[in-house]
Structure formats: structure tokens, C-alpha cells
Amino acid sequence: MPNDDRPDGVDWAPANIDRSWVSEAVRLVEADANRSADTHLHVLPLPAEWGIDVYLKDESVHPTGSLKHRLARSLFSHALVNGNLREGMTVIEASSGSTAVSEAYFARLLGLPFVAVVPASTSPAKLELIEFYGGSCRLVDDPGSVYEVSHRLAERTDGYFMDQFTYAERATDWRGNNNIAESIYGQIARERYPVPDWIVVGAGTGGTAATIGRYARFKRHRTGLCVVDPEGSAYFDAWSTGRWEVTAPGSRIEGIGRPRMEESFLPNVVDAMIRVPDAATVAAMRWTSAMIGRRVGGSTGTNMWGVLRIVADMLRTGRTGSIVTLICDGGERYADTYYADRWVGAQGLDPVPYAAAIDALVTGGTVPAALTTGGRCRKPHRDTSIPNGRSAVMLGPRRG
Ligand SMILES: Cc1ncc(COP(=O)(O)O)c(C=O)c1O
């Protein structure tokens, strides 16, 4: 149709809408999902007579080595289908490392430049991984400035700030589509306790917790979602007091804990929170590594301490059931930090008493004080949504 026939200057011929780059990009991201097998669900060997089964969902085996491979894939699909990510754009992310590693992988897959804005304290191993996948790193001294620096960089480069902290909960399909929760329930279905009592995870963006909490409700499972939080994070205080404006100095357990409440942290899908001392994280991380015969990352240690606190409570009250948690990434990334006694000592952390508490529980079946006191909270005003049979006193008083 000749141009002068379009009074509004718009070419309404759909054939002329060029989506070739976006279509190919979506195909490449979906093809990555299609090539990936599901991550395993391992049994953590505990005394069978306890009647308590603990499972580890191993997200360290993803192509980019962490649970963030799933999120990065969802974020790229979300940005592509929203028309926000286009050919030639520089992709920018504010990340403690794992997300940046996975996003660098997908940016390279799509032939796009990638810049990670990361705290200067991020482990060298993670910076090398980002560069291995073709990304570059912009180090910032103040962890709280990652958002502003990323926004400015996107404006200056006409790039796209992927912004995991805002979009993580929106980008992931919580109804299914093989999200992490659907995978867990599918893999535990033939176990003696096929509906977990608790799923225990940490929160960086909060996206993983949001997906699991939503899916459990959507499928009407009675499973409780327990979020563990390290020192220096705002999540536990904000959630247990309802004061969302709380801030904190920042976490030293990479990937989890935030200096402020993030948009993708959905407080109302969380049934309980546990504050985990960093020394307990190191002890539980090393114990888990010894139990499964290979190193896991710091945030997995935080998860495991939370699990052991619930195990201790179940032992104390004689309840049976199953608990699931995540291996979020491998420990090879933390050889110079959490696995280095010199670094742990320099941080003023003493994991020894926590290691002794774990040993007393697992070998002696006794419930040491370290595993029953301090840093726990159930959302007091939401007891009505607590699944039947789980009284509010189950995890002891409302605030530990
Ligand atoms: C190693 C590790 N564990 C746990 C998490 C928490 O995941 P989410 O952002 O889904 O809360 C992250 C997030 O970056 C991580 O890198």
C-alpha cells in the first residue's frame, strides 16, 4: 500500500513488525531450558529412627553453578517479552555475584555486552566467573550504591538494568512451568513424607522464597515456608516487627541478607523466620560438606542451620515429617573465605561451639541450647493461616 494511503503514518501490515531478533533471543533462552536436566534432590542421612527426613535440592549443578541460573533465565525471558531488552543493548545488573555470573552467561548467549555492578568485597572467584562468561565488573565500595550506579550506567549506555531485586518475584512463574517448587514436590512425591513440613531457604532478592511460598499455597500444600537470615540483614527485623523501613549494615554471607527490604521479598508468603549467626553458618556449611562429600556455599550453611533448628524442635516435641532445603551453590567459590580459617578468624567468627552443637544433635540425639534459643519468629498476627496441627507454640514463643 503506497505511503500516502496511511493517514496516521502507521504501517499496519503485521508482516512489517520486525521481531526477528527478539524471537531468536526467546528461542535461545528456551533452548537453554530444554537442554537442562532437572537438579537432583538428595537425602541427608540422619538417624532413621528419628522419623525426620531432610532433603537437599542441589542447585549447584546448574550450568552456571547456582540457583541463580533459573532466575537469570526467567529475568531474560521477562525482559524480552516485555519489549525491554532489545538488540545491541548492554545488560546491567546489581548483584552479589551469583546472579551476575548467570546473567553474563545468558547475555553472551544473546550476543549482548554485560556489566555487573558488585560490592568490592565480592569473592575474586566470582569476579573471574563473570569475566569467564564474557561480562565485565564495576566494583563499588558501598554495597548500598549498587542500585543507583546500575541505573546511571543503563542511562549512560542506553542499556537495560535487569534489576533482579525488583523483578525476581515477577519474572518467575509461581504456578509451575518447572519452577523450583514444582520440581521439589515432584521429586519428593514417593518419599515416606511426600509433603514437606517445612521448606527452608535464605533470601537475597526473596524471589526463591516467593516462588516456593506461592506455589505451596497455590497447590494447597500444608508446607510452611521458613526463611533464614544472616547477620547484618534487614529482613528478620523488618519481618518480625512489621517495620519495613528497617535498614542494616549488609550481610557477609554472599547471596543472602540485604541492607534493606527488597521489592521481591514478599513478607506474607513467609510463615517463619530464623536469624542465623554467621559462625553457625560456617559450622553448618562445613558439616553439610562433610556429610555429602563435597563443598557447599555459605548460604547453604545458613539454610542448614535453620533446618537443624527445626529438626531439634521436632525431636524435642516428638514430631515426624520431612524438611527440604537448597544447596544454593558450590563451595569452590569460597575457598578463600568461609573455608579459610584465617578469613573466618579475621571476621571474629568462632564456629567451634556451633559445630559441637550440631555434633551433639546428630550423633547424640540431644538438643543443645544453641539449637533451641535465639533468633526465631513466627508471624504473630497470621497464626490463623498456620496449617492445622501446628500450634503457634511449635517453634517456641513468638520471638526467640
Ligand atoms: C548463593 C546464593 N544463595 C541464595 C540466594 C538467594 O536467592 P534469592 O535471590 O532467590 O532470594 C542467592 C541470591 O543471590 C545466592 O547467590
The ligand as an ORCA input file, in Angstrom:
! r2SCAN-3c Opt
* xyz 0 1
  C      24.446    -18.290     46.731
  C      23.060    -17.735     46.888
  N      22.215    -18.285     47.745
  C      20.948    -17.822     47.917
  C      20.484    -16.741     47.230
  C      19.069    -16.201     47.485
  O      18.238    -16.319     46.410
  P      17.071    -15.275     46.111
  O      17.655    -14.096     45.448
  O      16.136    -16.029     45.227
  O      16.434    -14.887     47.405
  C      21.348    -16.118     46.349
  C      20.893    -14.934     45.652
  O      21.636    -14.257     45.008
  C      22.656    -16.645     46.167
  O      23.515    -16.075     45.322
*
